[in-house]
């Protein structure tokens, strides 16, 4: 695996512990993009995980699947 390759082992195991499916590659890329916007666009990188958490709350409340279009639209 190259240095840039993503190792999904941890996130897959974490998802299993939570009883949910791990994000697929497209969802993962969209979530990482959202986290990047939260970190760099806000000037405080601590906003990255909080932005993803808030998106998760919203999707859970709406009963909406985390599609790439929804994630990218945030």
PDB file of N, H, CA, C and O in Angstrom:
ATOM      1  N   UNK A   1       0.850  -1.162   0.000  1.00  0.00           N
ATOM      2  CA  UNK A   1       0.000   0.000   0.000  1.00  0.00           C
ATOM      3  C   UNK A   1       0.902   1.232   0.000  1.00  0.00           C
ATOM      4  O   UNK A   1       1.841   1.313   0.791  1.00  0.00           O
ATOM      5  N   UNK A   2       0.622   2.189  -0.880  1.00  0.00           N
ATOM      6  H   UNK A   2      -0.141   2.123  -1.523  1.00  0.00           H
ATOM      7  CA  UNK A   2       1.403   3.412  -0.932  1.00  0.00           C
ATOM      8  C   UNK A   2       1.047   4.295   0.255  1.00  0.00           C
ATOM      9  O   UNK A   2       0.055   4.052   0.942  1.00  0.00           O
ATOM     10  N   UNK A   3       1.853   5.312   0.492  1.00  0.00           N
ATOM     11  H   UNK A   3       2.659   5.509  -0.066  1.00  0.00           H
ATOM     12  CA  UNK A   3       1.604   6.230   1.602  1.00  0.00           C
ATOM     13  C   UNK A   3       0.274   6.950   1.456  1.00  0.00           C
ATOM     14  O   UNK A   3      -0.338   7.326   2.456  1.00  0.00           O
ATOM     15  N   UNK A   4      -0.189   7.148   0.206  1.00  0.00           N
ATOM     16  H   UNK A   4       0.308   6.842  -0.606  1.00  0.00           H
ATOM     17  CA  UNK A   4      -1.435   7.860  -0.033  1.00  0.00           C
ATOM     18  C   UNK A   4      -2.668   6.966  -0.026  1.00  0.00           C
ATOM     19  O   UNK A   4      -3.795   7.462  -0.018  1.00  0.00           O
ATOM     20  N   UNK A   5      -2.464   5.654  -0.029  1.00  0.00           N
ATOM     21  H   UNK A   5      -1.549   5.251  -0.035  1.00  0.00           H
ATOM     22  CA  UNK A   5      -3.603   4.738  -0.061  1.00  0.00           C
ATOM     23  C   UNK A   5      -4.310   4.759   1.294  1.00  0.00           C
ATOM     24  O   UNK A   5      -3.674   4.850   2.344  1.00  0.00           O
ATOM     25  N   UNK A   6      -5.623   4.674   1.245  1.00  0.00           N
ATOM     26  H   UNK A   6      -6.140   4.601   0.392  1.00  0.00           H
ATOM     27  CA  UNK A   6      -6.414   4.702   2.472  1.00  0.00           C
ATOM     28  C   UNK A   6      -6.589   3.291   2.988  1.00  0.00           C
ATOM     29  O   UNK A   6      -7.021   2.405   2.252  1.00  0.00           O
ATOM     30  N   UNK A   7      -6.259   3.079   4.234  1.00  0.00           N
ATOM     31  H   UNK A   7      -5.908   3.800   4.832  1.00  0.00           H
ATOM     32  CA  UNK A   7      -6.462   1.790   4.887  1.00  0.00           C
ATOM     33  C   UNK A   7      -7.794   1.861   5.636  1.00  0.00           C
ATOM     34  O   UNK A   7      -7.893   2.523   6.669  1.00  0.00           O
ATOM     35  N   UNK A   8      -8.801   1.189   5.124  1.00  0.00           N
ATOM     36  H   UNK A   8      -8.721   0.651   4.285  1.00  0.00           H
ATOM     37  CA  UNK A   8     -10.153   1.257   5.684  1.00  0.00           C
ATOM     38  C   UNK A   8     -10.366   0.303   6.854  1.00  0.00           C
ATOM     39  O   UNK A   8     -11.486   0.185   7.351  1.00  0.00           O
ATOM     40  N   UNK A   9      -9.325  -0.372   7.300  1.00  0.00           N
ATOM     41  H   UNK A   9      -8.415  -0.277   6.897  1.00  0.00           H
ATOM     42  CA  UNK A   9      -9.478  -1.375   8.356  1.00  0.00           C
ATOM     43  C   UNK A   9     -10.096  -0.781   9.612  1.00  0.00           C
ATOM     44  O   UNK A   9     -11.083  -1.314  10.118  1.00  0.00           O
ATOM     45  N   UNK A  10      -9.536   0.314  10.127  1.00  0.00           N
ATOM     46  H   UNK A  10      -8.734   0.746   9.715  1.00  0.00           H
ATOM     47  CA  UNK A  10     -10.012   0.879  11.383  1.00  0.00           C
ATOM     48  C   UNK A  10     -11.448   1.358  11.260  1.00  0.00           C
ATOM     49  O   UNK A  10     -12.279   1.058  12.118  1.00  0.00           O
ATOM     50  N   UNK A  11     -11.745   2.096  10.208  1.00  0.00           N
ATOM     51  H   UNK A  11     -11.070   2.340   9.511  1.00  0.00           H
ATOM     52  CA  UNK A  11     -13.091   2.653  10.069  1.00  0.00           C
ATOM     53  C   UNK A  11     -14.120   1.547   9.844  1.00  0.00           C
ATOM     54  O   UNK A  11     -15.261   1.658  10.293  1.00  0.00           O
ATOM     55  N   UNK A  12     -13.725   0.492   9.159  1.00  0.00           N
ATOM     56  H   UNK A  12     -12.798   0.401   8.794  1.00  0.00           H
ATOM     57  CA  UNK A  12     -14.612  -0.654   8.947  1.00  0.00           C
ATOM     58  C   UNK A  12     -14.897  -1.354  10.269  1.00  0.00           C
ATOM     59  O   UNK A  12     -16.036  -1.735  10.537  1.00  0.00           O
ATOM     60  N   UNK A  13     -13.875  -1.525  11.091  1.00  0.00           N
ATOM     61  H   UNK A  13     -12.949  -1.216  10.874  1.00  0.00           H
ATOM     62  CA  UNK A  13     -14.064  -2.152  12.402  1.00  0.00           C
ATOM     63  C   UNK A  13     -14.895  -1.251  13.321  1.00  0.00           C
ATOM     64  O   UNK A  13     -15.737  -1.742  14.074  1.00  0.00           O
ATOM     65  N   UNK A  14     -14.667   0.043  13.263  1.00  0.00           N
ATOM     66  H   UNK A  14     -13.984   0.442  12.651  1.00  0.00           H
ATOM     67  CA  UNK A  14     -15.434   0.982  14.074  1.00  0.00           C
ATOM     68  C   UNK A  14     -16.903   0.951  13.669  1.00  0.00           C
ATOM     69  O   UNK A  14     -17.785   0.934  14.528  1.00  0.00           O
ATOM     70  N   UNK A  15     -17.169   0.942  12.372  1.00  0.00           N
ATOM     71  H   UNK A  15     -16.452   0.956  11.675  1.00  0.00           H
ATOM     72  CA  UNK A  15     -18.549   0.860  11.888  1.00  0.00           C
ATOM     73  C   UNK A  15     -19.215  -0.424  12.380  1.00  0.00           C
ATOM     74  O   UNK A  15     -20.379  -0.411  12.781  1.00  0.00           O
ATOM     75  N   UNK A  16     -18.477  -1.523  12.347  1.00  0.00           N
ATOM     76  H   UNK A  16     -17.532  -1.533  12.022  1.00  0.00           H
ATOM     77  CA  UNK A  16     -19.027  -2.796  12.817  1.00  0.00           C
ATOM     78  C   UNK A  16     -19.377  -2.724  14.305  1.00  0.00           C
ATOM     79  O   UNK A  16     -20.407  -3.248  14.727  1.00  0.00           O
ATOM     80  N   UNK A  17     -18.523  -2.077  15.095  1.00  0.00           N
ATOM     81  H   UNK A  17     -17.686  -1.651  14.752  1.00  0.00           H
ATOM     82  CA  UNK A  17     -18.822  -1.920  16.528  1.00  0.00           C
ATOM     83  C   UNK A  17     -20.081  -1.095  16.748  1.00  0.00           C
ATOM     84  O   UNK A  17     -20.820  -1.322  17.706  1.00  0.00           O
ATOM     85  N   UNK A  18     -20.324  -0.133  15.852  1.00  0.00           N
ATOM     86  H   UNK A  18     -19.723   0.050  15.074  1.00  0.00           H
ATOM     87  CA  UNK A  18     -21.522   0.700  15.962  1.00  0.00           C
ATOM     88  C   UNK A  18     -22.754   0.041  15.356  1.00  0.00           C
ATOM     89  O   UNK A  18     -23.875   0.507  15.559  1.00  0.00           O
ATOM     90  N   UNK A  19     -22.547  -1.040  14.613  1.00  0.00           N
ATOM     91  H   UNK A  19     -21.636  -1.419  14.448  1.00  0.00           H
ATOM     92  CA  UNK A  19     -23.661  -1.726  13.966  1.00  0.00           C
ATOM     93  C   UNK A  19     -24.162  -1.012  12.725  1.00  0.00           C
ATOM     94  O   UNK A  19     -25.345  -1.094  12.392  1.00  0.00           O
ATOM     95  N   UNK A  20     -23.260  -0.304  12.031  1.00  0.00           N
ATOM     96  H   UNK A  20     -22.299  -0.238  12.301  1.00  0.00           H
ATOM     97  CA  UNK A  20     -23.621   0.409  10.804  1.00  0.00           C
ATOM     98  C   UNK A  20     -22.654   0.014   9.692  1.00  0.00           C
ATOM     99  O   UNK A  20     -21.591  -0.552   9.944  1.00  0.00           O
ATOM    100  N   UNK A  21     -23.042   0.322   8.467  1.00  0.00           N
ATOM    101  H   UNK A  21     -23.906   0.783   8.261  1.00  0.00           H
ATOM    102  CA  UNK A  21     -22.155   0.074   7.333  1.00  0.00           C
ATOM    103  C   UNK A  21     -21.095   1.163   7.266  1.00  0.00           C
ATOM    104  O   UNK A  21     -21.389   2.330   7.525  1.00  0.00           O
ATOM    105  N   UNK A  22     -19.864   0.795   6.920  1.00  0.00           N
ATOM    106  H   UNK A  22     -19.625  -0.153   6.710  1.00  0.00           H
ATOM    107  CA  UNK A  22     -18.842   1.824   6.745  1.00  0.00           C
ATOM    108  C   UNK A  22     -19.131   2.617   5.465  1.00  0.00           C
ATOM    109  O   UNK A  22     -19.811   2.114   4.571  1.00  0.00           O
ATOM    110  N   UNK A  23     -18.628   3.833   5.371  1.00  0.00           N
ATOM    111  H   UNK A  23     -18.076   4.242   6.098  1.00  0.00           H
ATOM    112  CA  UNK A  23     -18.839   4.591   4.146  1.00  0.00           C
ATOM    113  C   UNK A  23     -18.123   3.920   2.982  1.00  0.00           C
ATOM    114  O   UNK A  23     -17.030   3.372   3.129  1.00  0.00           O
ATOM    115  N   UNK A  24     -18.774   3.977   1.813  1.00  0.00           N
ATOM    116  H   UNK A  24     -19.662   4.422   1.693  1.00  0.00           H
ATOM    117  CA  UNK A  24     -18.073   3.477   0.627  1.00  0.00           C
ATOM    118  C   UNK A  24     -17.046   4.536   0.203  1.00  0.00           C
ATOM    119  O   UNK A  24     -16.954   5.596   0.822  1.00  0.00           O
ATOM    120  N   UNK A  25     -16.295   4.252  -0.830  1.00  0.00           N
ATOM    121  H   UNK A  25     -16.370   3.391  -1.333  1.00  0.00           H
ATOM    122  CA  UNK A  25     -15.215   5.157  -1.236  1.00  0.00           C
ATOM    123  C   UNK A  25     -15.731   6.556  -1.587  1.00  0.00           C
ATOM    124  O   UNK A  25     -15.119   7.553  -1.205  1.00  0.00           O
ATOM    125  N   UNK A  26     -16.839   6.633  -2.302  1.00  0.00           N
ATOM    126  H   UNK A  26     -17.336   5.822  -2.612  1.00  0.00           H
ATOM    127  CA  UNK A  26     -17.385   7.939  -2.685  1.00  0.00           C
ATOM    128  C   UNK A  26     -17.879   8.711  -1.460  1.00  0.00           C
ATOM    129  O   UNK A  26     -17.650   9.915  -1.350  1.00  0.00           O
ATOM    130  N   UNK A  27     -18.554   8.022  -0.546  1.00  0.00           N
ATOM    131  H   UNK A  27     -18.740   7.043  -0.635  1.00  0.00           H
ATOM    132  CA  UNK A  27     -19.013   8.674   0.685  1.00  0.00           C
ATOM    133  C   UNK A  27     -17.820   9.139   1.522  1.00  0.00           C
ATOM    134  O   UNK A  27     -17.812  10.246   2.060  1.00  0.00           O
ATOM    135  N   UNK A  28     -16.826   8.277   1.616  1.00  0.00           N
ATOM    136  H   UNK A  28     -16.832   7.378   1.179  1.00  0.00           H
ATOM    137  CA  UNK A  28     -15.625   8.621   2.383  1.00  0.00           C
ATOM    138  C   UNK A  28     -14.960   9.867   1.813  1.00  0.00           C
ATOM    139  O   UNK A  28     -14.579  10.766   2.562  1.00  0.00           O
ATOM    140  N   UNK A  29     -14.819   9.925   0.497  1.00  0.00           N
ATOM    141  H   UNK A  29     -15.128   9.195  -0.112  1.00  0.00           H
ATOM    142  CA  UNK A  29     -14.201  11.092  -0.134  1.00  0.00           C
ATOM    143  C   UNK A  29     -15.022  12.354   0.117  1.00  0.00           C
ATOM    144  O   UNK A  29     -14.461  13.422   0.365  1.00  0.00           O
ATOM    145  N   UNK A  30     -16.345  12.234   0.053  1.00  0.00           N
ATOM    146  H   UNK A  30     -16.800  11.367  -0.148  1.00  0.00           H
ATOM    147  CA  UNK A  30     -17.214  13.393   0.292  1.00  0.00           C
ATOM    148  C   UNK A  30     -17.129  13.842   1.755  1.00  0.00           C
ATOM    149  O   UNK A  30     -17.102  15.041   2.033  1.00  0.00           O
ATOM    150  N   UNK A  31     -17.088  12.891   2.683  1.00  0.00           N
ATOM    151  H   UNK A  31     -17.110  11.918   2.457  1.00  0.00           H
ATOM    152  CA  UNK A  31     -16.966  13.244   4.097  1.00  0.00           C
ATOM    153  C   UNK A  31     -15.621  13.894   4.398  1.00  0.00           C
ATOM    154  O   UNK A  31     -15.546  14.849   5.171  1.00  0.00           O
ATOM    155  N   UNK A  32     -14.566  13.376   3.790  1.00  0.00           N
ATOM    156  H   UNK A  32     -14.627  12.600   3.162  1.00  0.00           H
ATOM    157  CA  UNK A  32     -13.254  13.986   3.979  1.00  0.00           C
ATOM    158  C   UNK A  32     -13.206  15.388   3.388  1.00  0.00           C
ATOM    159  O   UNK A  32     -12.548  16.275   3.932  1.00  0.00           O
ATOM    160  N   UNK A  33     -13.898  15.586   2.282  1.00  0.00           N
ATOM    161  H   UNK A  33     -14.433  14.866   1.839  1.00  0.00           H
ATOM    162  CA  UNK A  33     -13.989  16.927   1.698  1.00  0.00           C
ATOM    163  C   UNK A  33     -14.738  17.871   2.644  1.00  0.00           C
ATOM    164  O   UNK A  33     -14.314  19.008   2.852  1.00  0.00           O
ATOM    165  N   UNK A  34     -15.856  17.400   3.219  1.00  0.00           N
ATOM    166  H   UNK A  34     -16.201  16.477   3.050  1.00  0.00           H
ATOM    167  CA  UNK A  34     -16.601  18.200   4.188  1.00  0.00           C
ATOM    168  C   UNK A  34     -15.711  18.539   5.383  1.00  0.00           C
ATOM    169  O   UNK A  34     -15.687  19.682   5.840  1.00  0.00           O
ATOM    170  N   UNK A  35     -14.990  17.558   5.877  1.00  0.00           N
ATOM    171  H   UNK A  35     -15.009  16.629   5.506  1.00  0.00           H
ATOM    172  CA  UNK A  35     -14.087  17.802   7.003  1.00  0.00           C
ATOM    173  C   UNK A  35     -13.019  18.828   6.630  1.00  0.00           C
ATOM    174  O   UNK A  35     -12.656  19.673   7.448  1.00  0.00           O
ATOM    175  N   UNK A  36     -12.522  18.757   5.410  1.00  0.00           N
ATOM    176  H   UNK A  36     -12.817  18.070   4.746  1.00  0.00           H
ATOM    177  CA  UNK A  36     -11.537  19.732   4.958  1.00  0.00           C
ATOM    178  C   UNK A  36     -12.112  21.140   4.910  1.00  0.00           C
ATOM    179  O   UNK A  36     -11.450  22.113   5.271  1.00  0.00           O
ATOM    180  N   UNK A  37     -13.364  21.226   4.455  1.00  0.00           N
ATOM    181  H   UNK A  37     -13.902  20.436   4.162  1.00  0.00           H
ATOM    182  CA  UNK A  37     -14.011  22.552   4.429  1.00  0.00           C
ATOM    183  C   UNK A  37     -14.209  23.072   5.844  1.00  0.00           C
ATOM    184  O   UNK A  37     -14.024  24.260   6.107  1.00  0.00           O
ATOM    185  N   UNK A  38     -14.587  22.177   6.759  1.00  0.00           N
ATOM    186  H   UNK A  38     -14.738  21.211   6.546  1.00  0.00           H
ATOM    187  CA  UNK A  38     -14.760  22.590   8.145  1.00  0.00           C
ATOM    188  C   UNK A  38     -13.449  23.033   8.775  1.00  0.00           C
ATOM    189  O   UNK A  38     -13.412  24.001   9.535  1.00  0.00           O
ATOM    190  N   UNK A  39     -12.385  22.329   8.459  1.00  0.00           N
ATOM    191  H   UNK A  39     -12.416  21.542   7.842  1.00  0.00           H
ATOM    192  CA  UNK A  39     -11.084  22.650   9.043  1.00  0.00           C
ATOM    193  C   UNK A  39     -10.467  23.908   8.444  1.00  0.00           C
ATOM    194  O   UNK A  39     -10.024  24.801   9.167  1.00  0.00           O
ATOM    195  N   UNK A  40     -10.444  23.966   7.146  1.00  0.00           N
ATOM    196  H   UNK A  40     -10.803  23.240   6.559  1.00  0.00           H
ATOM    197  CA  UNK A  40      -9.723  25.052   6.475  1.00  0.00           C
ATOM    198  C   UNK A  40     -10.598  26.266   6.208  1.00  0.00           C
ATOM    199  O   UNK A  40     -10.123  27.400   6.275  1.00  0.00           O
ATOM    200  N   UNK A  41     -11.857  26.042   5.909  1.00  0.00           N
ATOM    201  H   UNK A  41     -12.243  25.121   5.854  1.00  0.00           H
ATOM    202  CA  UNK A  41     -12.753  27.151   5.613  1.00  0.00           C
ATOM    203  C   UNK A  41     -13.110  27.958   6.846  1.00  0.00           C
ATOM    204  O   UNK A  41     -13.405  29.149   6.754  1.00  0.00           O
ATOM    205  N   UNK A  42     -13.083  27.304   8.004  1.00  0.00           N
ATOM    206  H   UNK A  42     -12.843  26.336   8.078  1.00  0.00           H
ATOM    207  CA  UNK A  42     -13.464  27.991   9.245  1.00  0.00           C
ATOM    208  C   UNK A  42     -12.266  28.618   9.949  1.00  0.00           C
ATOM    209  O   UNK A  42     -12.424  29.485  10.810  1.00  0.00           O
ATOM    210  N   UNK A  43     -11.079  28.177   9.580  1.00  0.00           N
ATOM    211  H   UNK A  43     -10.950  27.473   8.882  1.00  0.00           H
ATOM    212  CA  UNK A  43      -9.886  28.664  10.258  1.00  0.00           C
ATOM    213  C   UNK A  43      -9.566  27.921  11.541  1.00  0.00           C
ATOM    214  O   UNK A  43      -8.600  28.257  12.226  1.00  0.00           O
ATOM    215  N   UNK A  44     -10.360  26.918  11.876  1.00  0.00           N
ATOM    216  H   UNK A  44     -11.145  26.644  11.320  1.00  0.00           H
ATOM    217  CA  UNK A  44     -10.120  26.138  13.091  1.00  0.00           C
ATOM    218  C   UNK A  44     -10.411  24.674  12.777  1.00  0.00           C
ATOM    219  O   UNK A  44     -11.564  24.287  12.589  1.00  0.00           O
ATOM    220  N   UNK A  45      -9.370  23.876  12.724  1.00  0.00           N
ATOM    221  H   UNK A  45      -8.433  24.190  12.877  1.00  0.00           H
ATOM    222  CA  UNK A  45      -9.534  22.486  12.285  1.00  0.00           C
ATOM    223  C   UNK A  45     -10.406  21.653  13.206  1.00  0.00           C
ATOM    224  O   UNK A  45     -10.864  20.580  12.812  1.00  0.00           O
ATOM    225  N   UNK A  46     -10.645  22.116  14.410  1.00  0.00           N
ATOM    226  H   UNK A  46     -10.273  22.988  14.730  1.00  0.00           H
ATOM    227  CA  UNK A  46     -11.530  21.370  15.320  1.00  0.00           C
ATOM    228  C   UNK A  46     -12.968  21.349  14.816  1.00  0.00           C
ATOM    229  O   UNK A  46     -13.781  20.547  15.274  1.00  0.00           O
ATOM    230  N   UNK A  47     -13.280  22.234  13.870  1.00  0.00           N
ATOM    231  H   UNK A  47     -12.619  22.886  13.498  1.00  0.00           H
ATOM    232  CA  UNK A  47     -14.620  22.227  13.296  1.00  0.00           C
ATOM    233  C   UNK A  47     -14.848  21.044  12.358  1.00  0.00           C
ATOM    234  O   UNK A  47     -15.996  20.719  12.054  1.00  0.00           O
ATOM    235  N   UNK A  48     -13.788  20.396  11.896  1.00  0.00           N
ATOM    236  H   UNK A  48     -12.855  20.660  12.144  1.00  0.00           H
ATOM    237  CA  UNK A  48     -13.930  19.278  10.958  1.00  0.00           C
ATOM    238  C   UNK A  48     -14.748  18.124  11.538  1.00  0.00           C
ATOM    239  O   UNK A  48     -15.753  17.743  10.939  1.00  0.00           O
ATOM    240  N   UNK A  49     -14.358  17.553  12.678  1.00  0.00           N
ATOM    241  H   UNK A  49     -13.541  17.863  13.165  1.00  0.00           H
ATOM    242  CA  UNK A  49     -15.168  16.442  13.197  1.00  0.00           C
ATOM    243  C   UNK A  49     -16.547  16.900  13.642  1.00  0.00           C
ATOM    244  O   UNK A  49     -17.516  16.145  13.558  1.00  0.00           O
ATOM    245  N   UNK A  50     -16.634  18.128  14.111  1.00  0.00           N
ATOM    246  H   UNK A  50     -15.847  18.742  14.179  1.00  0.00           H
ATOM    247  CA  UNK A  50     -17.934  18.633  14.551  1.00  0.00           C
ATOM    248  C   UNK A  50     -18.886  18.792  13.374  1.00  0.00           C
ATOM    249  O   UNK A  50     -20.078  18.513  13.501  1.00  0.00           O
ATOM    250  N   UNK A  51     -18.374  19.238  12.228  1.00  0.00           N
ATOM    251  H   UNK A  51     -17.405  19.464  12.125  1.00  0.00           H
ATOM    252  CA  UNK A  51     -19.216  19.364  11.033  1.00  0.00           C
ATOM    253  C   UNK A  51     -19.745  17.997  10.616  1.00  0.00           C
ATOM    254  O   UNK A  51     -20.922  17.863  10.282  1.00  0.00           O
ATOM    255  N   UNK A  52     -18.885  16.983  10.634  1.00  0.00           N
ATOM    256  H   UNK A  52     -17.929  17.091  10.905  1.00  0.00           H
ATOM    257  CA  UNK A  52     -19.319  15.637  10.258  1.00  0.00           C
ATOM    258  C   UNK A  52     -20.316  15.081  11.269  1.00  0.00           C
ATOM    259  O   UNK A  52     -21.267  14.399  10.887  1.00  0.00           O
ATOM    260  N   UNK A  53     -20.113  15.361  12.537  1.00  0.00           N
ATOM    261  H   UNK A  53     -19.341  15.916  12.847  1.00  0.00           H
ATOM    262  CA  UNK A  53     -21.053  14.942  13.570  1.00  0.00           C
ATOM    263  C   UNK A  53     -22.424  15.584  13.344  1.00  0.00           C
ATOM    264  O   UNK A  53     -23.449  14.903  13.393  1.00  0.00           O
ATOM    265  N   UNK A  54     -22.438  16.887  13.099  1.00  0.00           N
ATOM    266  H   UNK A  54     -21.606  17.441  13.059  1.00  0.00           H
ATOM    267  CA  UNK A  54     -23.706  17.578  12.877  1.00  0.00           C
ATOM    268  C   UNK A  54     -24.422  17.048  11.637  1.00  0.00           C
ATOM    269  O   UNK A  54     -25.645  16.902  11.638  1.00  0.00           O
ATOM    270  N   UNK A  55     -23.664  16.759  10.580  1.00  0.00           N
ATOM    271  H   UNK A  55     -22.671  16.878  10.579  1.00  0.00           H
ATOM    272  CA  UNK A  55     -24.270  16.160   9.388  1.00  0.00           C
ATOM    273  C   UNK A  55     -24.901  14.818   9.750  1.00  0.00           C
ATOM    274  O   UNK A  55     -26.013  14.515   9.316  1.00  0.00           O
ATOM    275  N   UNK A  56     -24.196  14.019  10.538  1.00  0.00           N
ATOM    276  H   UNK A  56     -23.293  14.265  10.890  1.00  0.00           H
ATOM    277  CA  UNK A  56     -24.737  12.730  10.957  1.00  0.00           C
ATOM    278  C   UNK A  56     -26.024  12.879  11.761  1.00  0.00           C
ATOM    279  O   UNK A  56     -26.973  12.119  11.568  1.00  0.00           O
ATOM    280  N   UNK A  57     -26.055  13.856  12.660  1.00  0.00           N
ATOM    281  H   UNK A  57     -25.284  14.473  12.817  1.00  0.00           H
ATOM    282  CA  UNK A  57     -27.284  14.116  13.413  1.00  0.00           C
ATOM    283  C   UNK A  57     -28.427  14.481  12.482  1.00  0.00           C
ATOM    284  O   UNK A  57     -29.541  13.976  12.623  1.00  0.00           O
ATOM    285  N   UNK A  58     -28.148  15.355  11.539  1.00  0.00           N
ATOM    286  H   UNK A  58     -27.243  15.765  11.425  1.00  0.00           H
ATOM    287  CA  UNK A  58     -29.188  15.798  10.600  1.00  0.00           C
ATOM    288  C   UNK A  58     -29.709  14.634   9.768  1.00  0.00           C
ATOM    289  O   UNK A  58     -30.917  14.465   9.607  1.00  0.00           O
ATOM    290  N   UNK A  59     -28.784  13.833   9.238  1.00  0.00           N
ATOM    291  H   UNK A  59     -27.802  13.970   9.368  1.00  0.00           H
ATOM    292  CA  UNK A  59     -29.198  12.696   8.419  1.00  0.00           C
ATOM    293  C   UNK A  59     -29.994  11.693   9.247  1.00  0.00           C
ATOM    294  O   UNK A  59     -30.977  11.131   8.764  1.00  0.00           O
ATOM    295  N   UNK A  60     -29.575  11.465  10.493  1.00  0.00           N
ATOM    296  H   UNK A  60     -28.777  11.921  10.885  1.00  0.00           H
ATOM    297  CA  UNK A  60     -30.304  10.543  11.354  1.00  0.00           C
ATOM    298  C   UNK A  60     -31.704  11.044  11.673  1.00  0.00           C
ATOM    299  O   UNK A  60     -32.663  10.272  11.693  1.00  0.00           O
ATOM    300  N   UNK A  61     -31.809  12.329  11.918  1.00  0.00           N
ATOM    301  H   UNK A  61     -31.030  12.956  11.901  1.00  0.00           H
ATOM    302  CA  UNK A  61     -33.111  12.934  12.203  1.00  0.00           C
ATOM    303  C   UNK A  61     -34.027  12.862  10.999  1.00  0.00           C
ATOM    304  O   UNK A  61     -35.217  12.572  11.124  1.00  0.00           O
ATOM    305  N   UNK A  62     -33.459  13.131   9.822  1.00  0.00           N
ATOM    306  H   UNK A  62     -32.493  13.367   9.720  1.00  0.00           H
ATOM    307  CA  UNK A  62     -34.245  13.097   8.588  1.00  0.00           C
ATOM    308  C   UNK A  62     -34.501  11.682   8.100  1.00  0.00           C
ATOM    309  O   UNK A  62     -35.398  11.461   7.287  1.00  0.00           O
ATOM    310  N   UNK A  63     -33.716  10.711   8.590  1.00  0.00           N
ATOM    311  H   UNK A  63     -32.987  10.890   9.251  1.00  0.00           H
ATOM    312  CA  UNK A  63     -33.809   9.352   8.069  1.00  0.00           C
ATOM    313  C   UNK A  63     -33.261   9.254   6.662  1.00  0.00           C
ATOM    314  O   UNK A  63     -33.697   8.417   5.871  1.00  0.00           O
ATOM    315  N   UNK A  64     -32.303  10.115   6.351  1.00  0.00           N
ATOM    316  H   UNK A  64     -31.949  10.795   6.993  1.00  0.00           H
ATOM    317  CA  UNK A  64     -31.732  10.210   5.009  1.00  0.00           C
ATOM    318  C   UNK A  64     -30.414   9.463   4.946  1.00  0.00           C
ATOM    319  O   UNK A  64     -29.633   9.495   5.897  1.00  0.00           O
ATOM    320  N   UNK A  65     -30.163   8.797   3.840  1.00  0.00           N
ATOM    321  H   UNK A  65     -30.797   8.772   3.067  1.00  0.00           H
ATOM    322  CA  UNK A  65     -28.881   8.134   3.628  1.00  0.00           C
ATOM    323  C   UNK A  65     -27.812   9.162   3.290  1.00  0.00           C
ATOM    324  O   UNK A  65     -28.098  10.165   2.637  1.00  0.00           O
ATOM    325  N   UNK A  66     -26.582   8.918   3.729  1.00  0.00           N
ATOM    326  H   UNK A  66     -26.349   8.103   4.260  1.00  0.00           H
ATOM    327  CA  UNK A  66     -25.507   9.868   3.459  1.00  0.00           C
ATOM    328  C   UNK A  66     -24.984   9.761   2.027  1.00  0.00           C
ATOM    329  O   UNK A  66     -23.882   9.266   1.794  1.00  0.00           O
ATOM    330  N   UNK A  67     -25.785  10.229   1.075  1.00  0.00           N
ATOM    331  H   UNK A  67     -26.681  10.632   1.263  1.00  0.00           H
ATOM    332  CA  UNK A  67     -25.345  10.191  -0.308  1.00  0.00           C
ATOM    333  C   UNK A  67     -24.296  11.264  -0.552  1.00  0.00           C
ATOM    334  O   UNK A  67     -24.214  12.246   0.185  1.00  0.00           O
ATOM    335  N   UNK A  68     -23.512  11.071  -1.574  1.00  0.00           N
ATOM    336  H   UNK A  68     -23.579  10.273  -2.173  1.00  0.00           H
ATOM    337  CA  UNK A  68     -22.493  12.051  -1.930  1.00  0.00           C
ATOM    338  C   UNK A  68     -23.116  13.413  -2.220  1.00  0.00           C
ATOM    339  O   UNK A  68     -22.569  14.442  -1.822  1.00  0.00           O
ATOM    340  N   UNK A  69     -24.241  13.429  -2.901  1.00  0.00           N
ATOM    341  H   UNK A  69     -24.686  12.594  -3.225  1.00  0.00           H
ATOM    342  CA  UNK A  69     -24.903  14.699  -3.235  1.00  0.00           C
ATOM    343  C   UNK A  69     -25.308  15.460  -1.973  1.00  0.00           C
ATOM    344  O   UNK A  69     -25.134  16.677  -1.905  1.00  0.00           O
ATOM    345  N   UNK A  70     -25.839  14.768  -0.986  1.00  0.00           N
ATOM    346  H   UNK A  70     -25.980  13.780  -1.040  1.00  0.00           H
ATOM    347  CA  UNK A  70     -26.230  15.411   0.273  1.00  0.00           C
ATOM    348  C   UNK A  70     -25.011  15.937   1.012  1.00  0.00           C
ATOM    349  O   UNK A  70     -25.012  17.068   1.498  1.00  0.00           O
ATOM    350  N   UNK A  71     -23.974  15.118   1.095  1.00  0.00           N
ATOM    351  H   UNK A  71     -23.973  14.200   0.700  1.00  0.00           H
ATOM    352  CA  UNK A  71     -22.756  15.532   1.798  1.00  0.00           C
ATOM    353  C   UNK A  71     -22.127  16.734   1.101  1.00  0.00           C
ATOM    354  O   UNK A  71     -21.757  17.714   1.748  1.00  0.00           O
ATOM    355  N   UNK A  72     -22.011  16.654  -0.210  1.00  0.00           N
ATOM    356  H   UNK A  72     -22.311  15.858  -0.736  1.00  0.00           H
ATOM    357  CA  UNK A  72     -21.406  17.748  -0.968  1.00  0.00           C
ATOM    358  C   UNK A  72     -22.231  19.020  -0.907  1.00  0.00           C
ATOM    359  O   UNK A  72     -21.690  20.114  -1.064  1.00  0.00           O
ATOM    360  N   UNK A  73     -23.536  18.893  -0.682  1.00  0.00           N
ATOM    361  H   UNK A  73     -23.975  18.004  -0.555  1.00  0.00           H
ATOM    362  CA  UNK A  73     -24.416  20.050  -0.635  1.00  0.00           C
ATOM    363  C   UNK A  73     -24.343  20.829   0.667  1.00  0.00           C
ATOM    364  O   UNK A  73     -24.959  21.888   0.793  1.00  0.00           O
ATOM    365  N   UNK A  74     -23.604  20.323   1.624  1.00  0.00           N
ATOM    366  H   UNK A  74     -23.104  19.463   1.521  1.00  0.00           H
ATOM    367  CA  UNK A  74     -23.502  21.013   2.917  1.00  0.00           C
ATOM    368  C   UNK A  74     -22.541  22.180   2.839  1.00  0.00           C
ATOM    369  O   UNK A  74     -22.331  22.875   3.833  1.00  0.00           O
TER     370      UNK A  74
END
